[in-house]
Amino acid sequence: MALTPEALAPIAAQMRMPPEALIALPTAVEVFAKKADMPITEMLAELTVNTPLRDYLAEICIQTHTAA
């Protein structure tokens, strides 16, 4: 599954992070899914309902953007 802006929009809308940090979101979601050994679609569904996981992902995106 390609991580399009449309596929990520519902999750991104729930995250409190600077818009410029969203550039790291597709890669971060792919890595999270791979590490959890789950399909990307399942990870997207989990991120929609799992606030702590979504917050952790947002923090990683912010840190990645800040370090770049």
C-alpha positions in Angstrom: 0.0 0.0 0.0 1.3 3.4 -0.9 1.2 5.9 1.9 -0.5 8.8 0.1 -1.4 12.1 1.8 -5.1 10.9 1.6 -4.3 7.7 3.5 -2.3 9.6 6.2 -4.6 12.6 6.5 -6.9 11.2 9.3 -3.9 10.3 11.4 -2.0 13.5 10.6 -5.1 15.5 11.6 -5.0 13.9 15.1 -1.3 14.7 15.6 -0.1 17.9 17.2 3.0 18.6 15.3 4.4 21.3 13.0 3.2 20.8 9.4 6.9 20.6 8.2 7.5 17.6 10.4 4.8 15.6 8.5 7.3 14.9 5.8 8.7 12.1 8.0 5.3 10.5 8.6 5.2 8.1 5.7 8.6 6.6 6.5 7.9 6.5 10.2 4.6 4.6 9.6 6.3 2.1 7.3 9.1 1.5 9.9 6.5 1.1 12.8 4.5 -1.4 10.7 7.6 -3.4 9.8 8.9 -3.5 13.4 5.5 -4.6 14.6 5.3 -7.2 11.8 1.9 -6.0 10.6 0.6 -4.7 7.3 0.6 -0.9 6.9 -3.2 -0.8 6.7 -3.4 -2.5 10.1 -0.8 0.0 11.5 -2.9 2.9 10.1 -6.0 1.6 11.8 -4.1 1.2 15.1 -2.7 4.7 14.9 -6.2 6.0 14.4 -7.3 4.6 17.8 -4.1 4.3 19.8 -3.3 7.8 21.2 0.0 6.9 23.0 1.3 5.2 19.9 0.2 8.2 17.7 1.9 10.6 20.1 5.1 8.6 20.1 5.1 8.6 16.3 4.5 12.3 16.3 7.5 12.8 18.6 9.7 10.8 16.3 8.6 12.8 13.3 9.3 16.0 15.1 12.8 14.8 16.3 13.6 13.6 12.8 12.6 16.9 11.2 14.5 18.9 13.9 17.7 16.9 13.4 17.6 17.3 9.6 
